[in-house]
Amino acid sequence: MDKTGHQFTRKEHTHDYNIDSDKDTDHRNKRQRKAEEITKSENRSDQHEHKDDHDDEDQTNEDDIVLSEVHIHPDNGLVDRRTITSTFLLSRKGQPILDSQQGSCLDSSISVSNNIKVQDDDQEDDKDVYDDEPDLWDYAVEIRHAMGTDLRGVGSQVWLGCFLLIDWIVHIRELLNDTTVLEIGAGTGLASIATDLLIAVDRVYCTDYDTNILENCMANIDLNCAADQKVKTRRLNWLLDDPMEPMEKGDHTPDPFGWSSQERQDWKDNGAFILAADVVYDDSLTDALVDCLEKLLSEPLPPSHPRHYIGRVVYMTMEKRYNFSLDELAVVAQAYEYFKVRIGQSSLIEAEEIDASTLARHCDYDRTKDLVLFRIGSKE
C-alpha cells in the first residue's frame, strides 16, 4: 500500500489488451510468468541478505512491491539478479497511435534501422515474414532498470508516462532545438536519452537525487549516447532553496553528480525547458515538487534569450493510478487529484492539461486514456 492508498500486486498489475487470439494470450501469460519469476527471485535474494537484520530496520514487504506495467514485457531483457536490461524503440517520424484496446507493437516482430530486431518467440523460424517491412524505428535504446521495487526505489523502473513525454517533446522538437533542457526525477534516464537522440538540443541535464539511481542513470547514458557528451547526470534536491546546491559530505569529498559553476550558469542563461515524467505518486513529494518548480520557474530568462518573453516552461506527464479512498468512499486517482489541488494553490505557477490523445507514437508502447500531460509555467 503506497502513501496515496493504492495497493499494488504483481498478479493484478497487468496489461488489459482486448486480443482474442489464443496465441497472443499465451504470450501475455508467458511474459507475466517470466516477470513474476524474476520478482520472486529478487524477494528470495532480499530475504537472504537481510536474514540477520532487526525487525525495526527498513525492509521491503510483499505488499510494498511496485511493478511497472512497462516491465510486464521483458521479452528481450537480460536478467542480472535484481535488474534487467530492456530494449526500447524510438522513432523520429512517429508511428500510428495504439490504445489499450488494440494491443502493442511489442506483440510483433519489428525491424529497426540499426539492424537490431525484436522478435516474438513463436516467430523465430519465420524469418522472412517481415523482409518487405520498411524500417519503423530509428533507435533501439538499452536501459538497465529494476524489475520491481519498493516505493523508495520506483525511480529505478521505467514508467508509461516517460513514453508520452517523449512523444510530446518530439512533437514540439522545433521549440526544443538548440536549447538547454533539464529533466527532473529522471530515474533511468530514458527521456533524457531520447531527447538527445531525437532532438537537436545543446545540452540535457538529467537529474535525480538518490545516488544509486544517478549511478544507474549515468551508466544508461554512457551506453546509449556517450559519444556526443551532451547529457549530464546531476543531482537535484527539491527541498533546498537552491536545488542545484552541492550535497555536503562529512569527508569533504566532491559530489560526483554536483553542478559546476559553468553548468549552473548555463542553465540560468540558456535553460528554457523542464521535463518530468511520473514523478507524482506521494503527497509529500508532490509538495516538494511544486515548491521546486516554483523556484526553477521564478528566475527569468536573460533578455537576450529568444524565449525571454515566454519564460521557462515545464512539460510533465503522469499516469493516473486509481485506488479506493476511505475519505471519499470512492475510487479516485488520488495522486493526480492532489497534484491539481496543490499546484492550484500556488501563487507563482499554474498548470494546463494538454490533450495528447492524437499525438503520434515515437516509442513502442501502449498508450492508455489514463496518461495525462501538463504544461506548467509562471503566472503573469
Contacts in CASP RR format, 6 or more apart in sequence:
PFRMAT RR
TARGET T0000
AUTHOR 0000-0000-0000
METHOD contacts of the structure
MODEL  1
MDKTGHQFTRKEHTHDYNIDSDKDTDHRNKRQRKAEEITKSENRSDQHEH
KDDHDDEDQTNEDDIVLSEVHIHPDNGLVDRRTITSTFLLSRKGQPILDS
QQGSCLDSSISVSNNIKVQDDDQEDDKDVYDDEPDLWDYAVEIRHAMGTD
LRGVGSQVWLGCFLLIDWIVHIRELLNDTTVLEIGAGTGLASIATDLLIA
VDRVYCTDYDTNILENCMANIDLNCAADQKVKTRRLNWLLDDPMEPMEKG
DHTPDPFGWSSQERQDWKDNGAFILAADVVYDDSLTDALVDCLEKLLSEP
LPPSHPRHYIGRVVYMTMEKRYNFSLDELAVVAQAYEYFKVRIGQSSLIE
AEEIDASTLARHCDYDRTKDLVLFRIGSKE
1 7 0 8 1.000
1 63 0 8 1.000
1 64 0 8 1.000
2 8 0 8 1.000
2 66 0 8 1.000
2 151 0 8 1.000
2 281 0 8 1.000
2 282 0 8 1.000
3 151 0 8 1.000
3 282 0 8 1.000
3 283 0 8 1.000
3 284 0 8 1.000
4 281 0 8 1.000
4 282 0 8 1.000
4 283 0 8 1.000
4 321 0 8 1.000
4 323 0 8 1.000
4 334 0 8 1.000
4 335 0 8 1.000
4 338 0 8 1.000
5 323 0 8 1.000
5 324 0 8 1.000
5 325 0 8 1.000
5 334 0 8 1.000
6 321 0 8 1.000
6 322 0 8 1.000
6 323 0 8 1.000
6 334 0 8 1.000
6 335 0 8 1.000
7 63 0 8 1.000
7 323 0 8 1.000
8 63 0 8 1.000
8 65 0 8 1.000
8 66 0 8 1.000
8 67 0 8 1.000
9 63 0 8 1.000
10 35 0 8 1.000
10 36 0 8 1.000
10 39 0 8 1.000
10 65 0 8 1.000
10 67 0 8 1.000
11 36 0 8 1.000
13 67 0 8 1.000
13 69 0 8 1.000
13 72 0 8 1.000
14 28 0 8 1.000
14 32 0 8 1.000
14 69 0 8 1.000
14 72 0 8 1.000
15 28 0 8 1.000
15 69 0 8 1.000
15 72 0 8 1.000
15 73 0 8 1.000
15 100 0 8 1.000
15 103 0 8 1.000
15 104 0 8 1.000
15 366 0 8 1.000
16 100 0 8 1.000
17 24 0 8 1.000
17 28 0 8 1.000
17 100 0 8 1.000
17 101 0 8 1.000
17 103 0 8 1.000
17 104 0 8 1.000
17 107 0 8 1.000
17 366 0 8 1.000
18 100 0 8 1.000
18 101 0 8 1.000
18 102 0 8 1.000
18 103 0 8 1.000
19 25 0 8 1.000
19 103 0 8 1.000
19 107 0 8 1.000
23 122 0 8 1.000
24 107 0 8 1.000
27 107 0 8 1.000
27 120 0 8 1.000
27 121 0 8 1.000
27 122 0 8 1.000
30 121 0 8 1.000
31 72 0 8 1.000
31 73 0 8 1.000
31 74 0 8 1.000
31 75 0 8 1.000
32 72 0 8 1.000
34 74 0 8 1.000
35 67 0 8 1.000
35 71 0 8 1.000
35 72 0 8 1.000
35 74 0 8 1.000
35 147 0 8 1.000
38 74 0 8 1.000
38 79 0 8 1.000
38 84 0 8 1.000
38 147 0 8 1.000
39 65 0 8 1.000
39 67 0 8 1.000
39 147 0 8 1.000
39 148 0 8 1.000
41 81 0 8 1.000
42 81 0 8 1.000
42 82 0 8 1.000
42 147 0 8 1.000
42 148 0 8 1.000
43 60 0 8 1.000
43 62 0 8 1.000
43 65 0 8 1.000
45 81 0 8 1.000
45 82 0 8 1.000
46 59 0 8 1.000
46 60 0 8 1.000
50 57 0 8 1.000
50 59 0 8 1.000
53 59 0 8 1.000
60 149 0 8 1.000
60 150 0 8 1.000
64 150 0 8 1.000
64 151 0 8 1.000
65 148 0 8 1.000
65 149 0 8 1.000
65 150 0 8 1.000
66 148 0 8 1.000
66 149 0 8 1.000
66 150 0 8 1.000
66 151 0 8 1.000
66 154 0 8 1.000
66 157 0 8 1.000
67 147 0 8 1.000
67 148 0 8 1.000
67 157 0 8 1.000
68 148 0 8 1.000
68 154 0 8 1.000
68 157 0 8 1.000
68 158 0 8 1.000
68 159 0 8 1.000
68 160 0 8 1.000
69 160 0 8 1.000
70 157 0 8 1.000
70 158 0 8 1.000
70 159 0 8 1.000
70 160 0 8 1.000
70 365 0 8 1.000
71 84 0 8 1.000
71 86 0 8 1.000
71 145 0 8 1.000
71 147 0 8 1.000
71 148 0 8 1.000
71 157 0 8 1.000
71 158 0 8 1.000
73 104 0 8 1.000
73 106 0 8 1.000
74 84 0 8 1.000
74 86 0 8 1.000
74 147 0 8 1.000
75 106 0 8 1.000
75 118 0 8 1.000
75 120 0 8 1.000
75 121 0 8 1.000
76 86 0 8 1.000
76 87 0 8 1.000
76 118 0 8 1.000
77 84 0 8 1.000
77 85 0 8 1.000
77 86 0 8 1.000
77 87 0 8 1.000
78 84 0 8 1.000
78 85 0 8 1.000
79 147 0 8 1.000
82 146 0 8 1.000
82 147 0 8 1.000
83 144 0 8 1.000
83 145 0 8 1.000
83 146 0 8 1.000
83 147 0 8 1.000
83 156 0 8 1.000
83 216 0 8 1.000
84 144 0 8 1.000
84 145 0 8 1.000
84 146 0 8 1.000
84 147 0 8 1.000
85 142 0 8 1.000
85 143 0 8 1.000
85 144 0 8 1.000
85 145 0 8 1.000
86 142 0 8 1.000
86 143 0 8 1.000
86 145 0 8 1.000
86 158 0 8 1.000
87 116 0 8 1.000
87 118 0 8 1.000
87 140 0 8 1.000
87 141 0 8 1.000
87 142 0 8 1.000
87 143 0 8 1.000
88 140 0 8 1.000
88 141 0 8 1.000
88 143 0 8 1.000
88 158 0 8 1.000
88 190 0 8 1.000
88 363 0 8 1.000
88 364 0 8 1.000
89 105 0 8 1.000
89 110 0 8 1.000
89 112 0 8 1.000
89 118 0 8 1.000
89 136 0 8 1.000
89 137 0 8 1.000
89 139 0 8 1.000
89 140 0 8 1.000
89 141 0 8 1.000
89 363 0 8 1.000
89 364 0 8 1.000
90 137 0 8 1.000
90 138 0 8 1.000
90 139 0 8 1.000
90 140 0 8 1.000
90 141 0 8 1.000
90 166 0 8 1.000
90 194 0 8 1.000
90 197 0 8 1.000
90 198 0 8 1.000
90 362 0 8 1.000
90 363 0 8 1.000
91 136 0 8 1.000
91 137 0 8 1.000
91 138 0 8 1.000
91 139 0 8 1.000
91 361 0 8 1.000
91 362 0 8 1.000
91 363 0 8 1.000
92 138 0 8 1.000
92 170 0 8 1.000
92 198 0 8 1.000
92 362 0 8 1.000
93 138 0 8 1.000
93 360 0 8 1.000
94 170 0 8 1.000
94 360 0 8 1.000
94 361 0 8 1.000
94 362 0 8 1.000
95 105 0 8 1.000
95 136 0 8 1.000
95 360 0 8 1.000
95 361 0 8 1.000
95 362 0 8 1.000
95 364 0 8 1.000
96 360 0 8 1.000
96 361 0 8 1.000
97 357 0 8 1.000
97 358 0 8 1.000
97 359 0 8 1.000
97 360 0 8 1.000
97 361 0 8 1.000
97 367 0 8 1.000
98 104 0 8 1.000
98 105 0 8 1.000
98 361 0 8 1.000
98 365 0 8 1.000
98 366 0 8 1.000
98 367 0 8 1.000
99 366 0 8 1.000
99 367 0 8 1.000
99 368 0 8 1.000
99 369 0 8 1.000
100 366 0 8 1.000
100 367 0 8 1.000
100 368 0 8 1.000
100 369 0 8 1.000
103 366 0 8 1.000
104 364 0 8 1.000
104 365 0 8 1.000
104 366 0 8 1.000
105 364 0 8 1.000
106 118 0 8 1.000
106 364 0 8 1.000
106 365 0 8 1.000
106 366 0 8 1.000
107 120 0 8 1.000
108 120 0 8 1.000
109 117 0 8 1.000
109 118 0 8 1.000
109 119 0 8 1.000
109 120 0 8 1.000
109 123 0 8 1.000
109 129 0 8 1.000
109 130 0 8 1.000
110 117 0 8 1.000
110 118 0 8 1.000
110 136 0 8 1.000
110 137 0 8 1.000
110 364 0 8 1.000
111 117 0 8 1.000
111 130 0 8 1.000
111 133 0 8 1.000
111 134 0 8 1.000
111 135 0 8 1.000
111 136 0 8 1.000
111 137 0 8 1.000
112 118 0 8 1.000
112 135 0 8 1.000
112 136 0 8 1.000
112 137 0 8 1.000
112 138 0 8 1.000
112 139 0 8 1.000
112 140 0 8 1.000
113 135 0 8 1.000
113 137 0 8 1.000
113 138 0 8 1.000
113 139 0 8 1.000
114 138 0 8 1.000
114 139 0 8 1.000
114 140 0 8 1.000
116 140 0 8 1.000
118 140 0 8 1.000
123 129 0 8 1.000
137 364 0 8 1.000
138 197 0 8 1.000
138 198 0 8 1.000
139 197 0 8 1.000
139 198 0 8 1.000
139 224 0 8 1.000
141 190 0 8 1.000
141 193 0 8 1.000
141 194 0 8 1.000
141 197 0 8 1.000
141 224 0 8 1.000
142 220 0 8 1.000
142 223 0 8 1.000
142 224 0 8 1.000
143 158 0 8 1.000
143 188 0 8 1.000
143 189 0 8 1.000
143 190 0 8 1.000
143 193 0 8 1.000
143 220 0 8 1.000
143 224 0 8 1.000
144 188 0 8 1.000
144 216 0 8 1.000
144 219 0 8 1.000
144 220 0 8 1.000
144 223 0 8 1.000
145 156 0 8 1.000
145 157 0 8 1.000
145 158 0 8 1.000
145 188 0 8 1.000
145 216 0 8 1.000
146 153 0 8 1.000
146 155 0 8 1.000
146 156 0 8 1.000
146 157 0 8 1.000
147 157 0 8 1.000
148 156 0 8 1.000
148 157 0 8 1.000
149 155 0 8 1.000
149 156 0 8 1.000
149 157 0 8 1.000
151 281 0 8 1.000
151 282 0 8 1.000
153 210 0 8 1.000
153 213 0 8 1.000
154 281 0 8 1.000
155 185 0 8 1.000
155 187 0 8 1.000
155 188 0 8 1.000
155 208 0 8 1.000
155 210 0 8 1.000
155 213 0 8 1.000
156 187 0 8 1.000
156 188 0 8 1.000
156 212 0 8 1.000
156 213 0 8 1.000
156 216 0 8 1.000
157 188 0 8 1.000
158 188 0 8 1.000
158 190 0 8 1.000
159 277 0 8 1.000
159 278 0 8 1.000
159 319 0 8 1.000
160 278 0 8 1.000
160 319 0 8 1.000
160 365 0 8 1.000
160 366 0 8 1.000
160 367 0 8 1.000
160 368 0 8 1.000
160 371 0 8 1.000
161 277 0 8 1.000
161 278 0 8 1.000
161 317 0 8 1.000
161 318 0 8 1.000
161 319 0 8 1.000
161 371 0 8 1.000
162 190 0 8 1.000
162 191 0 8 1.000
162 277 0 8 1.000
162 278 0 8 1.000
162 317 0 8 1.000
163 361 0 8 1.000
163 363 0 8 1.000
163 365 0 8 1.000
163 367 0 8 1.000
164 277 0 8 1.000
164 317 0 8 1.000
164 356 0 8 1.000
164 359 0 8 1.000
164 367 0 8 1.000
164 371 0 8 1.000
164 373 0 8 1.000
165 191 0 8 1.000
165 275 0 8 1.000
165 276 0 8 1.000
165 277 0 8 1.000
165 315 0 8 1.000
165 316 0 8 1.000
165 317 0 8 1.000
165 373 0 8 1.000
166 190 0 8 1.000
166 191 0 8 1.000
166 194 0 8 1.000
166 195 0 8 1.000
166 198 0 8 1.000
166 362 0 8 1.000
166 363 0 8 1.000
167 356 0 8 1.000
167 359 0 8 1.000
167 360 0 8 1.000
167 361 0 8 1.000
167 362 0 8 1.000
167 363 0 8 1.000
167 367 0 8 1.000
168 315 0 8 1.000
168 317 0 8 1.000
168 354 0 8 1.000
168 356 0 8 1.000
168 359 0 8 1.000
168 373 0 8 1.000
169 176 0 8 1.000
169 191 0 8 1.000
169 194 0 8 1.000
169 195 0 8 1.000
169 198 0 8 1.000
169 199 0 8 1.000
169 275 0 8 1.000
169 315 0 8 1.000
170 194 0 8 1.000
170 198 0 8 1.000
170 199 0 8 1.000
170 362 0 8 1.000
171 359 0 8 1.000
171 360 0 8 1.000
173 198 0 8 1.000
173 199 0 8 1.000
173 200 0 8 1.000
175 273 0 8 1.000
176 195 0 8 1.000
176 199 0 8 1.000
176 201 0 8 1.000
176 273 0 8 1.000
177 199 0 8 1.000
177 200 0 8 1.000
177 201 0 8 1.000
178 200 0 8 1.000
178 201 0 8 1.000
178 202 0 8 1.000
179 201 0 8 1.000
179 202 0 8 1.000
179 270 0 8 1.000
179 271 0 8 1.000
179 272 0 8 1.000
179 273 0 8 1.000
179 307 0 8 1.000
180 201 0 8 1.000
180 202 0 8 1.000
180 203 0 8 1.000
180 204 0 8 1.000
180 205 0 8 1.000
180 266 0 8 1.000
180 267 0 8 1.000
180 270 0 8 1.000
180 271 0 8 1.000
180 272 0 8 1.000
180 273 0 8 1.000
181 192 0 8 1.000
181 195 0 8 1.000
181 201 0 8 1.000
181 203 0 8 1.000
181 204 0 8 1.000
181 205 0 8 1.000
181 271 0 8 1.000
181 272 0 8 1.000
181 273 0 8 1.000
181 274 0 8 1.000
181 275 0 8 1.000
182 204 0 8 1.000
182 205 0 8 1.000
182 207 0 8 1.000
182 267 0 8 1.000
182 271 0 8 1.000
182 273 0 8 1.000
182 274 0 8 1.000
182 275 0 8 1.000
182 296 0 8 1.000
183 189 0 8 1.000
183 191 0 8 1.000
183 192 0 8 1.000
183 195 0 8 1.000
183 204 0 8 1.000
183 205 0 8 1.000
183 206 0 8 1.000
183 207 0 8 1.000
183 274 0 8 1.000
183 275 0 8 1.000
183 276 0 8 1.000
184 207 0 8 1.000
184 208 0 8 1.000
184 236 0 8 1.000
184 238 0 8 1.000
184 274 0 8 1.000
184 275 0 8 1.000
184 276 0 8 1.000
184 279 0 8 1.000
184 289 0 8 1.000
184 292 0 8 1.000
185 207 0 8 1.000
185 208 0 8 1.000
185 209 0 8 1.000
185 236 0 8 1.000
185 276 0 8 1.000
185 277 0 8 1.000
185 279 0 8 1.000
186 192 0 8 1.000
186 206 0 8 1.000
186 207 0 8 1.000
186 208 0 8 1.000
186 217 0 8 1.000
187 208 0 8 1.000
187 213 0 8 1.000
187 216 0 8 1.000
187 217 0 8 1.000
188 216 0 8 1.000
188 217 0 8 1.000
188 220 0 8 1.000
189 206 0 8 1.000
189 217 0 8 1.000
189 220 0 8 1.000
189 221 0 8 1.000
190 220 0 8 1.000
191 275 0 8 1.000
191 277 0 8 1.000
192 204 0 8 1.000
192 206 0 8 1.000
192 217 0 8 1.000
192 221 0 8 1.000
192 231 0 8 1.000
192 275 0 8 1.000
193 220 0 8 1.000
193 221 0 8 1.000
193 224 0 8 1.000
193 225 0 8 1.000
193 231 0 8 1.000
194 362 0 8 1.000
194 363 0 8 1.000
195 201 0 8 1.000
195 204 0 8 1.000
195 231 0 8 1.000
195 275 0 8 1.000
196 204 0 8 1.000
196 225 0 8 1.000
196 228 0 8 1.000
196 230 0 8 1.000
196 231 0 8 1.000
197 224 0 8 1.000
197 225 0 8 1.000
198 362 0 8 1.000
201 230 0 8 1.000
202 230 0 8 1.000
202 270 0 8 1.000
203 230 0 8 1.000
203 231 0 8 1.000
203 232 0 8 1.000
203 266 0 8 1.000
203 270 0 8 1.000
204 230 0 8 1.000
204 231 0 8 1.000
204 232 0 8 1.000
205 232 0 8 1.000
205 234 0 8 1.000
205 263 0 8 1.000
205 267 0 8 1.000
206 217 0 8 1.000
206 221 0 8 1.000
206 231 0 8 1.000
206 232 0 8 1.000
206 233 0 8 1.000
206 234 0 8 1.000
207 233 0 8 1.000
207 234 0 8 1.000
207 235 0 8 1.000
207 236 0 8 1.000
208 214 0 8 1.000
208 217 0 8 1.000
208 235 0 8 1.000
208 236 0 8 1.000
209 235 0 8 1.000
209 236 0 8 1.000
209 237 0 8 1.000
209 238 0 8 1.000
211 235 0 8 1.000
211 257 0 8 1.000
214 233 0 8 1.000
214 235 0 8 1.000
214 257 0 8 1.000
217 233 0 8 1.000
218 233 0 8 1.000
218 257 0 8 1.000
221 231 0 8 1.000
221 233 0 8 1.000
225 231 0 8 1.000
232 263 0 8 1.000
233 257 0 8 1.000
234 244 0 8 1.000
234 257 0 8 1.000
234 258 0 8 1.000
234 259 0 8 1.000
234 263 0 8 1.000
235 247 0 8 1.000
235 255 0 8 1.000
235 257 0 8 1.000
235 258 0 8 1.000
235 259 0 8 1.000
236 243 0 8 1.000
236 244 0 8 1.000
236 292 0 8 1.000
237 243 0 8 1.000
237 245 0 8 1.000
237 247 0 8 1.000
238 285 0 8 1.000
238 288 0 8 1.000
238 289 0 8 1.000
238 291 0 8 1.000
238 292 0 8 1.000
239 288 0 8 1.000
239 291 0 8 1.000
239 292 0 8 1.000
241 295 0 8 1.000
242 295 0 8 1.000
243 292 0 8 1.000
243 295 0 8 1.000
243 296 0 8 1.000
244 259 0 8 1.000
244 264 0 8 1.000
244 267 0 8 1.000
246 254 0 8 1.000
246 255 0 8 1.000
246 258 0 8 1.000
246 259 0 8 1.000
247 255 0 8 1.000
247 258 0 8 1.000
249 255 0 8 1.000
268 299 0 8 1.000
268 302 0 8 1.000
269 302 0 8 1.000
269 305 0 8 1.000
270 305 0 8 1.000
271 301 0 8 1.000
271 312 0 8 1.000
272 301 0 8 1.000
272 305 0 8 1.000
272 307 0 8 1.000
272 311 0 8 1.000
272 312 0 8 1.000
272 313 0 8 1.000
273 312 0 8 1.000
273 313 0 8 1.000
273 314 0 8 1.000
273 315 0 8 1.000
274 293 0 8 1.000
274 296 0 8 1.000
274 297 0 8 1.000
274 312 0 8 1.000
274 313 0 8 1.000
274 314 0 8 1.000
274 315 0 8 1.000
275 314 0 8 1.000
275 315 0 8 1.000
275 316 0 8 1.000
276 289 0 8 1.000
276 314 0 8 1.000
276 315 0 8 1.000
276 316 0 8 1.000
276 317 0 8 1.000
277 316 0 8 1.000
277 317 0 8 1.000
277 318 0 8 1.000
278 317 0 8 1.000
278 318 0 8 1.000
278 319 0 8 1.000
279 285 0 8 1.000
279 289 0 8 1.000
279 316 0 8 1.000
279 318 0 8 1.000
280 286 0 8 1.000
280 289 0 8 1.000
280 316 0 8 1.000
280 318 0 8 1.000
280 335 0 8 1.000
280 336 0 8 1.000
280 338 0 8 1.000
280 339 0 8 1.000
281 321 0 8 1.000
281 335 0 8 1.000
282 335 0 8 1.000
283 335 0 8 1.000
283 338 0 8 1.000
286 335 0 8 1.000
286 338 0 8 1.000
286 339 0 8 1.000
286 342 0 8 1.000
287 342 0 8 1.000
290 339 0 8 1.000
290 342 0 8 1.000
290 343 0 8 1.000
290 346 0 8 1.000
290 349 0 8 1.000
293 314 0 8 1.000
293 349 0 8 1.000
293 376 0 8 1.000
294 346 0 8 1.000
294 348 0 8 1.000
294 349 0 8 1.000
296 312 0 8 1.000
296 314 0 8 1.000
297 311 0 8 1.000
297 312 0 8 1.000
297 314 0 8 1.000
297 348 0 8 1.000
297 349 0 8 1.000
297 376 0 8 1.000
297 377 0 8 1.000
297 378 0 8 1.000
298 348 0 8 1.000
298 378 0 8 1.000
299 312 0 8 1.000
300 308 0 8 1.000
300 311 0 8 1.000
301 307 0 8 1.000
301 308 0 8 1.000
301 311 0 8 1.000
301 312 0 8 1.000
302 308 0 8 1.000
311 377 0 8 1.000
311 378 0 8 1.000
312 377 0 8 1.000
312 378 0 8 1.000
313 375 0 8 1.000
313 376 0 8 1.000
313 377 0 8 1.000
314 374 0 8 1.000
314 375 0 8 1.000
314 376 0 8 1.000
314 377 0 8 1.000
315 373 0 8 1.000
315 374 0 8 1.000
315 375 0 8 1.000
315 376 0 8 1.000
316 351 0 8 1.000
316 373 0 8 1.000
316 374 0 8 1.000
316 376 0 8 1.000
317 356 0 8 1.000
317 371 0 8 1.000
317 372 0 8 1.000
317 373 0 8 1.000
317 374 0 8 1.000
318 335 0 8 1.000
318 336 0 8 1.000
318 339 0 8 1.000
318 371 0 8 1.000
318 372 0 8 1.000
318 374 0 8 1.000
319 368 0 8 1.000
319 370 0 8 1.000
319 371 0 8 1.000
319 372 0 8 1.000
320 333 0 8 1.000
320 336 0 8 1.000
320 370 0 8 1.000
320 371 0 8 1.000
320 372 0 8 1.000
321 333 0 8 1.000
321 335 0 8 1.000
321 336 0 8 1.000
321 370 0 8 1.000
322 331 0 8 1.000
322 332 0 8 1.000
322 333 0 8 1.000
322 370 0 8 1.000
323 331 0 8 1.000
323 332 0 8 1.000
323 334 0 8 1.000
324 330 0 8 1.000
324 331 0 8 1.000
325 331 0 8 1.000
325 332 0 8 1.000
325 334 0 8 1.000
333 370 0 8 1.000
336 372 0 8 1.000
340 351 0 8 1.000
343 349 0 8 1.000
343 350 0 8 1.000
343 351 0 8 1.000
343 376 0 8 1.000
344 350 0 8 1.000
344 351 0 8 1.000
346 379 0 8 1.000
347 379 0 8 1.000
348 378 0 8 1.000
348 379 0 8 1.000
349 376 0 8 1.000
349 377 0 8 1.000
349 378 0 8 1.000
349 379 0 8 1.000
350 376 0 8 1.000
350 377 0 8 1.000
350 378 0 8 1.000
350 379 0 8 1.000
351 374 0 8 1.000
351 375 0 8 1.000
351 376 0 8 1.000
351 377 0 8 1.000
352 374 0 8 1.000
352 375 0 8 1.000
352 376 0 8 1.000
353 372 0 8 1.000
353 373 0 8 1.000
353 374 0 8 1.000
354 373 0 8 1.000
354 374 0 8 1.000
354 375 0 8 1.000
356 371 0 8 1.000
356 372 0 8 1.000
356 373 0 8 1.000
357 369 0 8 1.000
361 367 0 8 1.000
END
